[in-house]
Amino acid sequence: MTSLMHRFIALNQRLSWGIDRLLLPDRMRLDGSKDFKATIIPDLLRPGLRVYDLGGGSNPYLDEDTRNAMGLSVVGLDISAAELAAAPPGAYDRTIAADLCTFRGLGDADLVICQATLEHVPDTAGAIRAIAETLAPGGMAALFLPSRNAIFARLNLLLPEGLKRRLLFALFPQKALGHDGFKAYYDRCPPADLEKLARDNGLVLVERRLYWVSSYFSILTPVFLLWRLWQGLFRLVAGDQAAETFALVLRKPTASGPTGGR
């Protein structure tokens, strides 16, 4: 039965993405998580940087080979010491088990990476304050997260945690092998809300990328088409706030540096 269900899901996914390719431009089908990893972070990396990976835990962005080749100093911060201990050997130079919402930064980071983490903190204002404190003057922060306005985020908030995990891992078994299933709050997570928090903490917006695709509804093509229709109508009303996921690149200004984005 499970094998039959997975074949049914795979068929619907092929059909859903096929219709997407026929009807929508590439920018509407760009996977935000993949784009963040493949283009945004590599553009920010420089030899010798001091990097903080916030919330990466057992699944850090940088591997040991990259860290060594570029001479990076990487600090891993996660609320779970067990998650940090489960990271690949050599991923971090130093680890800190702490709550990002209350963490007090030392202003020593050239680059902060925070990928799919902020939706899991109950106090996003505290987390953005911590990021601003962690950055050295002139330092950059790269954030990627889903928007609270996405339908899958709203469903995530409504479903009981146990039921949500069972459905997630049954319908998307590959996610059981990754970094998914943690409790999500989506506190202050629409794009405009997060940008305001950044400004309130003295950070300058360098770049914003909005993404309009997620995989959750592709498992049943009629539902996927209804979701796409809803997304289009919602975008007419809410504009950028209707994005599924988004990425922000932020800069902490130097005392005499520019205050505008590029």
C-alpha positions in Angstrom: 0.0 0.0 0.0 2.8 2.4 0.9 4.6 1.6 -2.4 1.3 2.3 -4.3 0.8 5.6 -2.5 4.4 6.7 -3.3 3.9 5.8 -7.0 0.6 7.8 -7.0 2.4 10.8 -5.4 5.2 10.6 -7.9 2.8 10.6 -10.8 1.0 13.6 -9.5 4.3 15.4 -8.9 5.4 14.9 -12.4 2.0 16.1 -13.7 2.0 19.1 -11.4 5.5 20.3 -12.3 4.8 19.6 -16.0 1.8 21.9 -15.9 3.9 24.5 -14.1 6.6 24.4 -16.8 4.0 24.9 -19.5 2.1 27.8 -17.8 4.6 29.8 -15.7 7.9 31.6 -16.3 11.1 30.3 -14.7 11.2 32.9 -12.0 7.9 31.6 -10.6 9.3 28.1 -10.4 12.7 28.9 -8.8 13.3 26.8 -5.6 14.2 29.3 -2.9 16.2 26.9 -0.7 18.3 25.7 -3.7 18.9 29.3 -4.9 19.9 30.4 -1.5 22.5 27.6 -1.3 23.7 27.8 -4.8 23.9 31.5 -5.6 23.3 33.8 -2.6 25.8 32.3 -0.1 28.6 31.6 -2.5 28.4 35.2 -3.6 29.1 36.3 0.0 31.9 33.9 0.8 35.4 35.3 0.9 38.7 33.7 2.1 39.3 34.1 5.8 35.8 35.1 6.9 34.5 34.5 10.4 31.2 32.8 9.8 28.3 32.1 12.2 25.9 29.3 11.1 22.7 30.0 13.2 20.4 27.1 13.6 22.3 24.8 11.2 22.8 22.2 13.9 23.4 18.8 12.4 23.0 20.1 8.9 25.4 23.1 8.5 25.8 24.9 5.2 29.6 24.7 5.0 31.4 21.4 4.9 34.9 20.8 6.2 36.6 20.9 2.7 35.1 24.3 1.9 36.0 25.6 5.3 39.6 24.5 5.0 40.0 25.5 1.4 38.8 29.1 2.1 40.4 29.4 5.5 37.1 30.1 7.2 36.5 30.2 10.9 33.0 28.7 11.4 30.9 28.9 14.6 27.8 26.8 14.9 25.0 28.1 17.1 21.9 26.0 17.8 19.5 25.6 20.7 20.2 21.9 20.8 23.7 20.6 21.8 22.7 17.2 20.5 22.0 18.7 17.0 25.4 20.3 17.0 27.1 17.1 18.1 25.5 15.3 15.2 27.1 17.6 12.6 29.6 16.1 10.2 33.1 16.0 11.7 35.1 19.2 11.1 32.0 21.3 10.1 32.5 23.8 13.0 35.6 25.3 14.6 33.4 26.1 17.7 29.9 25.4 18.8 27.5 27.3 21.0 24.3 25.7 22.4 22.1 28.7 23.0 18.7 30.1 22.3 19.0 32.5 19.4 16.2 34.6 20.8 18.2 35.5 23.9 21.8 35.1 22.6 24.1 38.0 23.2 26.4 38.5 20.2 30.0 39.7 20.4 30.1 41.6 17.2 32.8 39.3 15.7 31.0 37.8 12.6 31.9 38.8 9.0 29.0 36.6 7.7 26.0 35.1 9.4 24.1 32.3 7.7 20.6 31.7 8.9 18.8 29.2 6.7 15.2 27.9 7.5 15.7 28.7 11.1 13.7 31.9 11.9 10.4 30.3 11.4 11.2 28.0 14.3 11.9 30.7 16.9 9.0 32.0 19.0 10.6 35.5 19.2 11.9 36.7 15.9 12.5 40.2 17.2 14.9 38.7 19.7 16.6 36.6 17.0 17.1 39.6 14.7 18.6 41.6 17.6 21.0 38.7 18.2 22.0 38.6 14.5 22.7 42.3 14.6 24.8 41.9 17.7 26.7 39.0 16.3 27.7 40.9 13.1 30.9 43.0 13.1 30.6 46.4 11.5 30.4 45.9 7.7 29.4 42.2 8.3 26.7 40.6 6.2 23.8 38.3 7.1 22.0 36.0 4.7 18.6 34.8 5.8 16.2 32.3 4.1 12.8 31.3 5.4 9.2 30.6 4.5 6.6 33.3 4.8 3.9 33.1 7.4 1.4 34.0 4.6 2.1 30.8 2.7 -0.8 28.3 2.9 1.5 25.5 4.0 2.7 27.7 6.9 -0.9 28.4 7.9 -1.7 24.6 7.8 1.5 24.0 9.8 0.3 26.3 12.5 -3.2 24.7 12.6 -2.2 21.0 12.7 -1.2 19.2 15.9 2.6 18.6 16.0 2.3 14.8 16.1 -0.1 14.6 13.2 1.9 17.1 11.2 5.1 15.0 11.5 3.3 11.8 10.6 1.8 13.3 7.5 5.1 15.1 6.5 7.2 12.0 6.8 4.6 9.7 5.2 4.0 11.9 2.2 7.6 13.2 1.8 9.8 10.3 3.2 13.0 12.1 2.1 12.3 14.8 4.7 12.7 12.3 7.5 16.4 12.1 6.5 16.9 15.9 6.6 16.3 18.8 8.9 12.5 19.0 8.9 9.7 18.5 11.3 10.7 20.9 14.1 7.9 23.0 15.6 7.3 26.2 13.6 6.0 29.6 14.9 6.4 31.8 11.8 6.5 34.8 14.2 6.9 38.1 12.3 7.8 36.1 9.2 6.2 37.9 6.2 8.9 39.7 4.2 7.9 43.2 5.1 7.7 42.4 8.8 11.2 40.9 8.8 12.6 43.8 6.9 11.2 46.2 9.5 12.8 44.2 12.3 16.1 44.4 10.4 15.8 48.2 10.1 14.8 48.6 13.7 18.1 46.8 14.6 20.2 49.0 12.4 20.7 46.6 9.6 20.6 47.7 5.9 18.8 45.7 3.2 21.2 44.8 0.5 19.1 42.3 -1.4 15.7 40.7 -1.3 14.6 37.7 -3.3 11.1 36.4 -3.4 10.2 32.8 -4.3 6.8 31.5 -5.5 7.0 27.8 -5.3 6.9 25.0 -2.7 6.5 21.3 -3.2 3.8 20.4 -0.6 0.7 20.6 -2.9 2.3 18.9 -5.9 1.5 15.5 -4.5 -2.2 16.0 -5.7 -2.4 17.8 -9.0 -6.0 19.2 -8.6 -5.0 20.7 -5.2 -1.8 22.0 -6.7 -3.7 23.8 -9.4 -6.1 25.3 -6.9 -3.1 26.5 -4.8 -1.5 28.1 -7.9 -4.8 29.9 -8.6 -5.1 31.1 -5.0 -1.5 32.3 -5.0 -2.1 34.3 -8.2 -5.2 36.0 -6.7 -3.5 36.6 -3.4 -0.5 38.2 -5.1 -2.9 40.7 -6.8 -4.0 41.8 -3.4 -0.9 41.4 -1.2 1.9 41.8 -3.7 5.3 40.8 -2.3 3.7 39.6 0.9 2.2 36.7 -1.0 5.6 35.0 -1.6 6.0 31.4 -0.4 9.6 31.8 0.8 12.1 34.6 0.7 15.7 35.5 1.2 17.2 38.7 2.6 20.8 39.8 2.6 21.5 42.4 5.3 24.5 44.6 6.1 25.6 46.0 9.5 26.9 49.5 8.6 30.3 50.7 9.6 30.5 53.9 11.6 31.4 55.9 8.5 30.1 53.5 5.8 27.2 53.9 3.5 23.7 53.2 4.8 22.0 52.2 1.6 21.7 48.9 -0.2 23.3 48.0 -3.4 
